Amino acid sequence: MIIRDATPADLTEITRIYTDSVLNGVASYELVAPDEVEMGRRMSAITDDGYPYLISTDGEGTVLGYAYASAFRTRPAYRWLVEDSIYLAPESRGQGVGRALIEALIERCENLGFRQMVAVIGGAHPASIKLHQKAGFVSSGMISGSGHKHGRWLDTVFMQRPLGQGKATDPDPDIYPGTLFGG
């Protein structure tokens, strides 16, 4: 398995994976899958602000999944907190791809100077909760009945984990990588 920075050349496969999640899953609360142009706009918005966007492939270049970190909220005091997002190709689930992606994403975010990572898990998806627990996340709350999709009400689970020194020390504003807050 190879984990690398995603590029616009990966958008066809990223869009395919996300479309499956929108149409068949509950991780995303979108009801209509965005097209490749919109997915490219979203990728650019994330990467242009200095956040990591990773992709996992097998040795032959087949895309297995992708993950990225983005701003949890856009108020300046939140700038040390990132939200993770992970999407896997249906044929790649249960094979360690999610674990490899989240570990790489955590490492990248720590190296960039972020101090907390939060997971917002749509549909209280058991596999996603388990993945995050194994990566050191703890439960930090739930919103019951926060979405309605596929004919049912869905809960949203929040989990978080410290990055680096977490809240033990003040962050260094000189190493913040993003442009979202003027960095």
Protein Blocks (a to p, Z undefined) as FASTA:
>chain_A
ZZddddfklmmmmmmmmmmmmmmmmkbccfbdcdfklmmmmmmmmmmnopacdddddfko
pafbdcddddfbfcfklmmpccddddddfklgonlmmmmmmmmmmmmmmmnopabdcddd
ehiiaklmmmmmmnopacebdcehkbceehiacddddddddehjljmbccdfklpmbfkn
oZZ
